[in-house]
Amino acid sequence: MSADHSSSAPPVLVIGLGRFGGAVARSLIRMGHEVLGIDQDMDIVQQWSEELTHVVQADTTNTATLKKLGAGDMAHGVVGIGSDIEASVLTAVALADAGCKDIWAKAVNVNHGRILERVGVSHVVYPEAEMGERVAHLVTGKMMDFIEFDDGFAIVKTRTPRFMAGKTLLQTDIRQKYGVTVVGVKRPREPMITAYPDTIVYMSDLLIVSGPTSAVEQFASTT
């Protein structure tokens, strides 16, 4: 089953479409990524069939199944299974065996997290501290950090887009082009500095950017 989504952004596999996995998947779609969603519950699969790029019902603890679904070709894999720790761990193992190199997995407690790390999970997420939407931004590598407020305003840390390198912030005109503001600049091995219109930014800089959530997402997608 699939929805009609076209994107040049790298595809992401999301396994387990509950509250956490669903939030990650929905945010990734909004950011322009193709998402293959997998869940064992057919009712959940049908609920997501019109929203995600592809959704299938499958046993994700089976390496052969994940290989057939192309898990090894995915840029990132997210394991959102939390209630069944055994299924979570076995899925992470199967995902690694299938060839997925960058695996993110939800852990319900520290011990669960330690096991996930030992079986090859790249990033363990504790959803009490890191909500699904924030994780979606971090998974794709476009942002180093993402904080959204209730009124649709966000602050992000992201890399300098190529078109800004070597220019002052005034010359880049990003307020007019993207509706965002660079509030700080972090250079390698230097403390963060406040950004001013005459501040020159370089490719090695990290930018602290604020603005409406949709605007900062669009800006970060240019990096």
N, C-alpha and C positions, 0 to 999 in steps of 0.2 A: 504494500500500500504506500502511496506517496502523495505529497502535495507538490504543487508546481512552484519550485524555487530554483532560480538560476543564480550562480555566484562564482566569482573567481577566487574567493577566500578558501583556504584549505579546509577539507572536510573533517568533521569531528564525530566520533562514535560515542554515544551516551547510552549506557546500560543501566536499566532501572529507572523508570519514568515516574517515580513517586514525587513527593513534594520537592526534594532537593534536586534530583535528576531532571525533573520537569522544568524547574526554574533555570537550571543551566542550559537545557536544550532550547527553551523559549528565548532566552537572552542571546544565545549563539545565532539563532535564526534571524533575530532582529538586527544583529551585527553583520549579517550578510554571509554567514557560513552555511554550507550544506551540513545537515545533521542526519546521521543514521541512528535512529532510536531503536532499542531492543528491550523488550520486557517479556516475562513469562506469562503475564496475565493478558489474555486476548481482549478483554473488555478495555483495559488500559491502552492497548495497541490501537484499538478502534477509535478511542477518544482522541488520540494524537495523529491519526492518519491524515487529517486535512491540514495539520499545522507544521509537521516536520517534512523534510525532503523525502525520507524513506522511513517506514516503521515496520518492524517485523516481530513476530512472536517466536522465541527460540530459547533453548537451554544454553545459557552463556557459560556454563561450567565445562562445556565441551570444546576443546581446542579445534577439532575438525570443523565444527559448526561455525566458529568465529572465522576460520580461514576461508570457508566458502562464502561468508558474508563480506569478505575483503577487509577484515580488521587489520591485517598487516599493512594495508595501503593507506590507512588513516593517519593523518598528521598527529592526532591526539585521541586518547581514549579516556572516558570518564566513567568510573564505576560508582553509580549512585545507590547501590544496594546497601542497606544498613541494618534492617531488622533481622536478617538471616546472615550471621557472621560467617558461617561455613560457606554459604553460596557466594558471599562477597570475596572471600579469600580464594576460593576455587576459580571464580571468574577472573580475578586479577592474575592468577597463575596462567589460566588458559589464554588470556589476552596477551601476556608477555610471550608465551609459547607460540602464539599466532603471528608474532612479529611486530606488534605495536611497541614503538620505542618510548613514547611519552605517555605515561599512565597516571591519571589522577584518580584517587579513590576516597570515598567517604568513610570515616571511622566513627563508631559510636562511643568509643572510649580509648584511653591510652594503650591498653593492651592490644586491642584490635588494630590500632595504628601501628604498633611495633611489628605485629605479624605481617601487615601489608607491606611495610618497608622491607622486611626480610625476604618477601617473595618477589620483590622487584618493582614495587610501585614507586614512581618517581616523586609524587607529591601526595601526601596524606592530608585530607581536609577534615576539620572538625566543624560541622555545620552550625553548631551553636555560636561559633566565633566568625565563621565565614559563610555568608549566605550564597545561595546558588548563583545569583546574578553577578556578584563580585567574582566568584570563581570562574564564571564564563569569560569575563574580561581577562583574567590572569592566565587562563588556559591557553589562549591564543597568542600570548606573548606581546600583544600590542601595547599593553599597559603593565607597569610594574606594580601599581596599586590603583585602587578604585574605591571611592567612597561616595555613596549617593544619599542625599537627604530626602525627607518626606515630600518636599515641594518640587521634586523633579530637577533639583540642582545637584551637580556632581563636581568633585575635585579628583583629578587623576594625575599620576606620575607616568610619563611616557617618553619615548625616544624623540629626538629632534627629526622632523621630516626633512628629506633631502632638499626640498625647495626653500627651506628657511636657512640652511647652513651658510654662514658667512655674512648674513644680513642682520641689520638691526630689527628689533621687533616692529618698529614703526614702518620699515620698508616691507616687511612681510604682509602687513595689512590683514592679519588673521581675524581681527575683530569684525571687519566688514565681510570677509570671505566665509568665516566659519561661526561667528557669533560667540567666540570664546576669548578668554583672557589668560595670558601667561603671567602667573603671579610670582614664580620663582624659577631659578635656574641652578641646577646642581652639576658642577664640573668634577671630573675625576680627581680624587684625592684633595678636594677643596670643599669647604662648607657651602651650604646653599646660600645663594644671594637673592635679594629682592630684584624682581625684573622691572626695568624702566623702558620707556620707548626707545632710548638710545643703546640699550643692551644688545650686544652682538651675540648670536647663538651659533654653536658649532655642532657638527655631527656627533661628537663625543658627549655632548651635554644631555642631561635628562631635564625635562620640562615639567613644572607643576602647573597644570592648566585647570581653570574653572569655567563653569558655564552650564547651560541646560544639558541634561543627560544626553539627549539625542545629538546635540551639537558636539560635545566632547567625544562621543563615540565616533562621529563622522571624522572629526579631526584626527583622532588616534589611528583611524584606518588608513591615513595617508602615510604613516611611518613605515 
